[in-house]
Amino acid sequence: MQKMEQILSTLISFDTSKKDQIEVCCDFVQSLLKEAGFEIHLLKSSSGKIRALWACRPDSSLKTTGGIILSGHLDVVPCNKKKWNTNPFELVKISDRYYGRGTCDMKGFMACVLEMAITLKDVPINRPLYISITFDEESKMKGIRKIQSVLGEFSPAWCWIGEPSCMQIIDTHFGWLGGKITVRGQSSHSSTPNKGLSAIEIASDIINYIRLLAEQKKQTPFKNSHFENPYTLFNIGTIKGGIASNVIADECSFLYEVRTHPGEDLTKIVNDIDNFIEKEINPKFENFPSTGIEHKKYEGYALEPWHGLAYRCMSELLGQNETKAVCYMTEAGFFQTNNIPTVICGPGSIEQAHKDNEFVSLEDIQHCRSLLKRLADYLKTKETIHLDEYLKKTK
């Protein structure tokens, strides 16, 4: 427990909502895994920005098939220190809880994984262990796409993602689209509106259309849905534009997101927005050169039930068969698009994620550690059976 606390304390000390802190955090994790005998693949953008880290044992040159991926992210959302009762970047243990930014989402799980990796140092293992760590899950999810680019070189049997779930199995979640729309209009004094084109007004038109789509989806919920909100969800997250009340704004941008119910056609929603812009908005730019719209999009995949090896193994580890569906989105769908059965199970509650005074319970951490210890024991056995069969034999 002491080693796990030391690792978690160090992870929490990095404000990984910031690029420079992500690099320092990555160096720390890299050094731990190298010391534990893992082969490291550091995945970067074309500009050199760290996106993800992929680590494996045994050495990938052995071309061993099977094994498990333990997956998580180490970036966090920003926080306002003034709203915290403790320093968010210092691990604080109060009663039966660990407090700190990322304790729940999801540095707690990753500290347990890194502790397990260290225990396997110099210990022969007879099936592969892969550790997947991304550093932009909370934003653009480019890291998991980098992970996807190397998955073809390996043959993992299944994937365990430790997103906060109160140590319950999650096998279904929403898909996601993050979008940024930037409108470039024509500036003018507010007394001569005929000479200008308000970027804020045009952005408002698009926002109103997105709100219309949201209302239409709300009126046509999915039947037999497992979700509290059984329809596709929309949100306008931020909006920025203008410099003064007497100046027609020449630029306005806003962030929006769409959370799609499994089975929903995300492409159609994106096309609907783009078609509205093409037909209703673009004609307004005809008499104003150097104006227009830029629409950037980042897509994430839904997780749909796949009661194969991943479910059987996690069910046997936990001693429970029940599964849950959640409205948030994770990197699980990316692994499943690569035909890797994936489940979510991790310490902490999503109710604490992204909140002031974020915490994870010691009970959940201990539970997670005990499951990872059983997994480590399995990796060391020479029996050529899957984890679920091994667990049944060793109850």
C-alpha positions as CSV (number, residue, x, y, z in Angstrom):
1,M,0.0,0.0,0.0
2,Q,2.8,2.3,0.8
3,K,4.3,2.0,-2.7
4,M,1.0,2.7,-4.3
5,E,0.5,5.8,-2.1
6,Q,3.9,7.1,-3.1
7,I,3.1,6.6,-6.8
8,L,-0.3,8.2,-6.5
9,S,1.1,11.1,-4.5
10,T,3.6,11.8,-7.3
11,L,1.0,11.5,-10.0
12,I,-1.3,13.9,-8.2
13,S,1.5,16.5,-7.8
14,F,1.5,17.0,-11.6
15,D,-1.1,19.4,-12.9
16,T,-1.6,17.3,-16.1
17,S,-4.1,19.8,-17.5
18,K,-0.9,21.6,-18.7
19,K,1.4,20.5,-21.4
20,D,4.7,21.0,-19.5
21,Q,3.4,18.9,-16.5
22,I,2.2,16.2,-18.9
23,E,5.8,15.8,-20.1
24,V,7.2,15.6,-16.5
25,C,4.5,13.1,-15.6
26,C,5.3,11.0,-18.7
27,D,9.0,11.0,-17.7
28,F,8.1,9.7,-14.2
29,V,5.9,6.9,-15.6
30,Q,8.4,6.0,-18.2
31,S,11.2,5.6,-15.7
32,L,9.0,3.4,-13.4
33,L,8.0,1.1,-16.3
34,K,11.5,0.9,-17.8
35,E,12.9,0.0,-14.3
36,A,10.2,-2.7,-14.2
37,G,11.4,-4.2,-17.4
38,F,8.8,-2.9,-19.9
39,E,9.5,-2.0,-23.5
40,I,8.3,1.6,-24.0
41,H,6.7,3.1,-27.1
42,L,6.3,6.9,-26.6
43,L,3.8,8.2,-29.2
44,K,4.0,11.8,-30.2
45,S,2.3,14.2,-32.6
46,S,4.1,15.5,-35.7
47,S,5.1,18.6,-33.7
48,G,6.6,16.5,-30.9
49,K,3.7,16.8,-28.4
50,I,3.3,13.7,-26.2
51,R,0.0,11.9,-26.9
52,A,0.4,8.5,-25.4
53,L,2.6,5.8,-23.9
54,W,2.4,2.1,-24.8
55,A,4.4,-0.3,-22.6
56,C,4.6,-4.1,-22.9
57,R,6.1,-7.2,-21.3
58,P,7.5,-9.5,-22.5
59,D,9.5,-7.7,-25.2
60,S,7.4,-7.2,-28.3
61,S,10.0,-9.0,-30.4
62,L,8.8,-12.3,-29.0
63,K,5.5,-11.8,-30.9
64,T,3.6,-13.5,-28.1
65,T,-0.2,-13.5,-28.7
66,G,-2.9,-13.1,-26.1
67,G,-2.5,-11.1,-22.9
68,I,-4.3,-8.1,-21.5
69,I,-4.3,-4.4,-21.9
70,L,-4.6,-2.2,-18.7
71,S,-5.6,1.2,-20.0
72,G,-6.1,4.6,-18.6
73,H,-5.4,8.3,-19.0
74,L,-3.3,10.7,-16.9
75,D,-4.5,14.0,-18.1
76,V,-7.0,15.9,-15.9
77,V,-9.4,18.8,-16.3
78,P,-8.4,22.2,-14.9
79,C,-9.5,23.2,-11.4
80,N,-10.0,26.3,-9.3
81,K,-7.8,25.9,-6.3
82,K,-9.8,28.5,-4.4
83,K,-12.8,26.1,-4.4
84,W,-10.9,23.3,-2.8
85,N,-10.6,22.5,0.9
86,T,-7.1,21.1,0.3
87,N,-4.4,21.6,-2.3
88,P,-5.7,19.8,-5.4
89,F,-2.1,18.8,-6.4
90,E,-1.2,17.3,-3.1
91,L,-2.4,13.8,-2.1
92,V,-4.3,14.2,1.2
93,K,-5.6,11.2,3.1
94,I,-8.6,12.0,5.3
95,S,-10.4,9.2,7.1
96,D,-11.1,6.6,4.4
97,R,-10.6,8.8,1.3
98,Y,-7.7,10.1,-0.9
99,Y,-8.3,13.7,-2.0
100,G,-6.6,15.4,-5.0
101,R,-7.2,16.3,-8.7
102,G,-7.3,13.0,-10.6
103,T,-7.6,10.6,-7.6
104,C,-10.9,9.4,-9.0
105,D,-10.4,10.1,-12.7
106,M,-8.2,8.3,-13.1
107,K,-4.8,8.4,-11.4
108,G,-6.0,6.2,-8.6
109,F,-6.4,3.3,-11.0
110,M,-3.1,4.0,-12.8
111,A,-1.2,4.1,-9.5
112,C,-2.5,0.6,-8.8
113,V,-1.4,-0.5,-12.3
114,L,2.0,0.9,-11.9
115,E,2.4,-0.7,-8.5
116,M,1.5,-4.0,-10.0
117,A,4.0,-3.5,-12.8
118,I,6.8,-2.9,-10.3
119,T,5.9,-6.1,-8.4
120,L,6.5,-8.0,-11.6
121,K,10.1,-6.7,-12.0
122,D,12.5,-9.6,-12.6
123,V,9.6,-12.0,-12.4
124,P,9.1,-14.2,-15.5
125,I,5.6,-13.8,-17.0
126,N,4.2,-16.3,-19.5
127,R,1.7,-14.1,-21.3
128,P,1.9,-10.4,-22.4
129,L,0.9,-7.5,-20.3
130,Y,0.3,-4.2,-22.1
131,I,-0.1,-0.8,-20.4
132,S,-1.8,1.9,-22.4
133,I,-1.6,5.5,-21.1
134,T,-3.0,8.6,-22.9
135,F,-2.5,12.2,-22.1
136,D,-5.4,14.0,-23.8
137,E,-8.5,11.9,-23.1
138,E,-10.2,14.9,-21.5
139,S,-9.9,16.9,-24.7
140,K,-9.3,15.7,-28.2
141,M,-8.6,12.0,-27.8
142,K,-5.6,12.0,-30.2
143,G,-3.7,9.8,-27.8
144,I,-5.9,6.8,-28.2
145,R,-5.7,7.2,-31.9
146,K,-2.0,6.9,-31.6
147,I,-2.5,3.8,-29.6
148,Q,-4.7,2.4,-32.3
149,S,-1.9,2.9,-34.8
150,V,0.4,0.4,-32.9
151,L,-2.2,-2.1,-31.9
152,G,-1.8,-4.0,-35.2
153,E,1.7,-5.0,-34.1
154,F,0.3,-6.9,-31.1
155,S,-2.4,-9.4,-30.4
156,P,-4.0,-8.7,-27.0
157,A,-6.9,-10.9,-26.0
158,W,-8.9,-8.2,-24.1
159,C,-8.7,-4.8,-22.5
160,W,-9.5,-3.5,-19.0
161,I,-10.1,0.3,-18.7
162,G,-10.1,1.6,-15.1
163,E,-12.4,4.6,-15.5
164,P,-14.3,5.3,-12.2
165,S,-17.2,2.9,-11.9
166,C,-17.3,2.1,-8.1
167,M,-15.6,-1.2,-9.1
168,Q,-18.7,-2.3,-11.1
169,I,-18.6,-3.6,-14.7
170,I,-19.6,-1.2,-17.4
171,D,-20.1,-2.6,-20.9
172,T,-22.2,0.2,-22.6
173,H,-21.7,3.9,-22.9
174,F,-22.5,6.8,-25.2
175,G,-20.5,7.8,-28.2
176,W,-19.2,11.4,-28.5
177,L,-18.4,14.2,-30.9
178,G,-16.6,17.3,-29.8
179,G,-16.8,20.3,-32.2
180,K,-15.4,23.8,-32.4
181,I,-17.1,26.2,-34.8
182,T,-15.3,29.5,-35.5
183,V,-17.2,32.3,-37.4
184,R,-15.2,35.1,-39.0
185,G,-17.4,38.1,-39.8
186,Q,-16.8,41.7,-40.7
187,S,-16.1,44.3,-38.1
188,S,-17.8,47.7,-38.1
189,H,-19.1,50.4,-35.8
190,S,-22.5,49.4,-34.4
191,S,-24.0,52.6,-35.9
192,T,-23.3,51.3,-39.4
193,P,-24.5,47.7,-39.3
194,N,-24.8,47.6,-43.1
195,K,-21.0,47.7,-43.3
196,G,-20.5,44.8,-41.0
197,L,-21.4,41.1,-40.5
198,S,-21.8,40.0,-36.9
199,A,-19.9,36.8,-36.1
200,I,-21.8,36.5,-32.8
201,E,-25.2,36.6,-34.5
202,I,-24.2,34.0,-37.0
203,A,-22.8,31.8,-34.3
204,S,-26.1,32.2,-32.4
205,D,-28.0,31.0,-35.5
206,I,-25.9,27.8,-35.6
207,I,-26.3,27.3,-31.8
208,N,-30.1,27.7,-32.1
209,Y,-30.1,25.0,-34.8
210,I,-28.1,22.7,-32.6
211,R,-30.6,23.3,-29.8
212,L,-33.4,22.5,-32.3
213,L,-31.7,19.2,-33.1
214,A,-31.4,18.5,-29.3
215,E,-35.1,19.0,-28.8
216,Q,-36.0,16.8,-31.8
217,K,-33.8,14.0,-30.3
218,K,-35.4,14.4,-26.9
219,Q,-38.8,13.9,-28.4
220,T,-37.7,10.6,-30.0
221,P,-36.1,8.6,-27.3
222,F,-34.7,5.1,-27.9
223,K,-36.9,2.3,-26.8
224,N,-35.7,-0.2,-24.2
225,S,-32.7,2.0,-23.4
226,H,-30.6,1.3,-20.3
227,F,-29.8,5.0,-19.9
228,E,-31.3,7.6,-17.6
229,N,-31.5,9.9,-20.6
230,P,-32.5,7.6,-23.5
231,Y,-31.8,10.0,-26.3
232,T,-28.8,11.8,-27.9
233,L,-27.5,14.7,-25.8
234,F,-26.2,18.0,-26.9
235,N,-24.3,20.8,-25.1
236,I,-22.9,24.2,-25.9
237,G,-19.8,24.3,-23.6
238,T,-18.1,27.7,-24.2
239,I,-18.6,30.7,-26.4
240,K,-16.2,33.6,-27.0
241,G,-16.4,36.6,-29.2
242,G,-16.6,40.4,-29.5
243,I,-14.6,43.2,-28.0
244,A,-17.2,45.9,-27.1
245,S,-20.9,46.6,-27.1
246,N,-20.5,49.2,-29.9
247,V,-18.4,47.1,-32.2
248,I,-19.9,44.5,-34.6
249,A,-17.9,41.3,-33.7
250,D,-15.6,40.0,-36.5
251,E,-15.0,36.7,-34.8
252,C,-16.9,34.3,-32.5
253,S,-16.1,30.7,-31.7
254,F,-17.9,28.1,-29.5
255,L,-17.4,24.5,-28.4
256,Y,-20.2,22.0,-28.5
257,E,-20.5,18.3,-27.9
258,V,-22.9,15.5,-28.9
259,R,-23.3,12.4,-26.9
260,T,-24.8,9.7,-29.0
261,H,-26.8,6.8,-27.9
262,P,-25.3,3.4,-29.0
263,G,-26.9,2.7,-32.4
264,E,-27.2,6.4,-33.3
265,D,-25.8,7.6,-36.6
266,L,-23.3,10.2,-35.6
267,T,-22.4,10.9,-39.2
268,K,-25.9,12.0,-39.9
269,I,-25.9,14.5,-37.1
270,V,-22.6,16.0,-38.3
271,N,-24.0,16.2,-41.8
272,D,-27.2,17.9,-40.6
273,I,-25.1,20.7,-38.9
274,D,-22.9,21.1,-42.0
275,N,-25.8,21.1,-44.4
276,F,-27.5,23.8,-42.3
277,I,-24.3,25.9,-42.4
278,E,-24.0,25.4,-46.2
279,K,-27.6,26.3,-47.0
280,E,-28.6,28.9,-44.4
281,I,-25.3,30.5,-43.2
282,N,-22.8,30.5,-46.1
283,P,-24.9,32.8,-48.3
284,K,-24.6,35.5,-45.7
285,F,-20.8,35.7,-46.5
286,E,-21.2,36.4,-50.2
287,N,-20.7,40.2,-50.0
288,F,-18.0,40.1,-47.3
289,P,-14.5,38.8,-48.4
290,S,-12.3,37.1,-45.9
291,T,-15.3,35.9,-43.9
292,G,-16.5,32.3,-43.4
293,I,-16.7,29.4,-41.0
294,E,-14.3,26.7,-39.8
295,H,-15.7,23.6,-38.3
296,K,-13.4,21.2,-36.4
297,K,-14.6,17.9,-35.1
298,Y,-13.2,15.2,-32.8
299,E,-15.1,11.9,-32.6
300,G,-15.2,9.1,-30.0
301,Y,-16.9,5.8,-30.2
302,A,-19.8,4.3,-28.2
303,L,-19.2,1.1,-26.2
304,E,-21.7,-1.6,-27.0
305,P,-22.2,-4.9,-25.0
306,W,-19.8,-7.6,-26.1
307,H,-20.2,-10.5,-23.6
308,G,-17.0,-12.3,-24.6
309,L,-13.7,-12.8,-23.0
310,A,-13.4,-9.4,-21.4
311,Y,-16.7,-9.7,-19.7
312,R,-16.1,-13.3,-18.5
313,C,-12.7,-12.4,-17.0
314,M,-13.9,-9.3,-15.2
315,S,-17.0,-11.0,-14.0
316,E,-14.9,-13.8,-12.6
317,L,-12.5,-11.4,-11.0
318,L,-15.2,-9.4,-9.3
319,G,-17.6,-12.3,-8.6
320,Q,-20.5,-10.5,-10.2
321,N,-22.4,-10.8,-13.4
322,E,-24.3,-7.5,-13.5
323,T,-23.3,-4.8,-15.9
324,K,-24.1,-1.1,-16.1
325,A,-24.6,1.5,-18.9
326,V,-23.3,5.0,-18.5
327,C,-23.8,8.3,-20.3
328,Y,-20.2,9.4,-20.3
329,M,-17.7,8.3,-22.9
330,T,-14.3,6.6,-22.6
331,E,-11.6,5.2,-24.9
332,A,-13.2,1.8,-24.7
333,G,-14.9,2.1,-28.1
334,F,-11.6,2.7,-29.8
335,F,-10.3,-0.7,-28.6
336,Q,-13.5,-2.4,-29.7
337,T,-13.2,-1.0,-33.2
338,N,-9.9,-2.9,-33.3
339,N,-11.8,-6.1,-32.4
340,I,-10.4,-6.1,-28.8
341,P,-13.1,-7.1,-26.3
342,T,-13.2,-4.3,-23.7
343,V,-14.8,-3.6,-20.3
344,I,-14.6,-0.7,-17.8
345,C,-14.1,-1.2,-14.1
346,G,-12.3,1.2,-11.8
347,P,-12.1,2.7,-8.4
348,G,-14.1,5.8,-7.6
349,S,-17.4,7.3,-8.7
350,I,-18.1,9.3,-11.8
351,E,-20.0,11.6,-9.5
352,Q,-16.6,12.8,-8.1
353,A,-14.9,13.2,-11.5
354,H,-14.1,16.8,-12.5
355,K,-15.5,18.1,-9.2
356,D,-14.0,20.3,-6.6
357,N,-12.6,18.2,-3.7
358,E,-12.3,15.1,-5.9
359,F,-11.7,11.9,-4.0
360,V,-11.5,8.2,-4.2
361,S,-12.3,5.8,-1.4
362,L,-9.5,3.6,0.1
363,E,-12.0,0.7,-0.1
364,D,-12.2,1.0,-3.9
365,I,-8.4,1.3,-4.2
366,Q,-7.8,-1.8,-2.0
367,H,-10.4,-3.7,-4.1
368,C,-8.7,-2.7,-7.3
369,R,-5.3,-3.7,-5.9
370,S,-6.5,-7.1,-4.9
371,L,-7.9,-7.8,-8.4
372,L,-4.6,-6.7,-10.0
373,K,-2.7,-9.0,-7.7
374,R,-4.8,-11.9,-8.9
375,L,-4.2,-10.9,-12.4
376,A,-0.4,-10.8,-11.8
377,D,-0.6,-14.3,-10.3
378,Y,-2.3,-15.4,-13.5
379,L,0.4,-13.8,-15.7
380,K,3.0,-15.8,-14.0
381,T,1.3,-19.2,-14.3
382,K,2.4,-21.5,-17.2
383,E,-1.1,-22.9,-17.7
384,T,-2.3,-22.2,-21.2
385,I,-5.8,-21.2,-20.1
386,H,-7.7,-17.9,-20.1
387,L,-8.0,-15.8,-17.0
388,D,-11.6,-16.7,-16.3
389,E,-10.8,-20.4,-16.4
390,Y,-7.7,-19.9,-14.1
391,L,-9.8,-18.0,-11.6
392,K,-12.4,-20.7,-11.4
393,K,-9.6,-23.3,-10.7
394,T,-7.9,-21.1,-8.0
395,K,-10.9,-20.0,-6.0
